[in-house]
């Protein structure tokens, strides 16, 4: 069965939205000394198996979601919007179920150390499995490498396994990574080019090129920082983000491969210990425990500590064998109808620049996490719930006419309709719209982590009182909710120019 947090820690030791209360706009690290702002964020919850032990959450190419339940021996498949559900059960101790492009789902059965494949074809649902070789007892994480191969990490041994379902001769290969690794890795990820994993209790991040079998290692040396890497996600530029359960989110910056940097971001107080990661553009999300928390980091706005890792490389060899598949027990398929989603209000706060924390409560144990299209998904193992929330900002621009050209008096200010407003994102025009009868126009569903501003239309005969430039700079919203720009104009004084008539001066007699 899946190790709980306490046992995992012991093992490692032995191996070694409502409107916001205020506008929380962060422009640079350390710029604001004011108390943290808070919002009430609506999170929708639906029940998982109350007798299960749910963990990983992986997405398919079509955006649908797959939840692994290690205790109930089931995999749950949710549609992109979460409004339909199919449950496949009778599968064993499911770990890290991962959908493949052909519609099959791969996972590790931790009770038997088998790599298993679930065929989800309607009417043909079945499981086949292959025993992992070499006496593996701790198969844990899965990854698909884009070439049709499935990779499995071993949580206790310095080994990786790959499986090629299309190979006619040898299909299961074992890779001994002990040339650079000392211990195993709980998870493994593929960033589109390389495979990433760890030597979990030895400060080490590893990368494997699956085409050349070149293994690279980056080891932290900044004592007393001793990271425990749990899960990983690529940074989109060849580097890596990983969750360090000692209390950090860490970026391995490989922008300059010759000057690699570990940039570690300390989770603010109350943010828990990070375990699982998700990323969307500028946002890095994590699930944390003690206390149960979902957190977001905007790296460009938060402070970090940088250090230079030690780098090493080696070339691996593989031992490959042919292992015939074994048919598993019958698969039970059920479609219980549309899931019931219950709205719950949670408090989100920004305790320090670049961070947002969503407090889930003492009973929560969030694990699997996924962010796409500004929608956050998470598995709460402690309460057997699947969570979803739209984490977005809204910008509202309002236009007022001031009757007496004096901002000190407000009872003479009236809304102006049909006035053009342009929303800018990261310095570029995003959308232009006209104010309504109430003098306002809004843009909803905006991504956090972007810099927003609003430019009002310029008209002859009108004087901008506030802001005088006609440009409202919002900065980067650090919390979801509404952010407002107010423009106050007065009709400018006009001058009438008359021709100058010169009366001739007659000479006096």
Secondary structure as UniProt FT lines:
FT   HELIX           5..15
FT   STRAND          25..26
FT   TURN            29..30
FT   STRAND          38..47
FT   TURN            50..51
FT   STRAND          54..59
FT   TURN            61..62
FT   STRAND          65..69
FT   TURN            70..73
FT   STRAND          74..78
FT   TURN            80..81
FT   STRAND          85..89
FT   STRAND          94..99
FT   TURN            101..102
FT   STRAND          104..109
FT   TURN            110..113
FT   STRAND          114..119
FT   TURN            122..123
FT   STRAND          126..131
FT   TURN            134..135
FT   STRAND          139..144
FT   STRAND          149..154
FT   STRAND          159..164
FT   TURN            165..166
FT   STRAND          172..176
FT   TURN            178..180
FT   STRAND          189..190
FT   STRAND          195..199
FT   TURN            200..203
FT   STRAND          204..208
FT   TURN            210..212
FT   STRAND          214..219
FT   TURN            223..224
FT   STRAND          229..234
FT   STRAND          240..244
FT   TURN            245..247
FT   STRAND          248..253
FT   HELIX           257..259
FT   STRAND          261..266
FT   TURN            269..270
FT   STRAND          273..280
FT   TURN            281..282
FT   STRAND          283..289
FT   TURN            290..291
FT   STRAND          292..298
FT   HELIX           299..301
FT   STRAND          305..307
FT   STRAND          310..315
FT   STRAND          318..321
FT   STRAND          326..327
FT   STRAND          332..334
FT   STRAND          342..349
FT   TURN            353..354
FT   STRAND          355..361
FT   TURN            362..363
FT   STRAND          366..372
FT   TURN            373..374
FT   STRAND          375..380
FT   TURN            381..384
FT   STRAND          385..390
FT   STRAND          393..402
FT   TURN            407..408
FT   TURN            411..412
FT   STRAND          413..415
FT   STRAND          420..425
FT   TURN            426..427
FT   STRAND          428..434
FT   TURN            437..438
FT   STRAND          440..446
FT   TURN            448..449
FT   STRAND          451..456
FT   TURN            460..461
FT   STRAND          462..466
FT   TURN            468..469
FT   STRAND          471..477
FT   STRAND          481..491
//
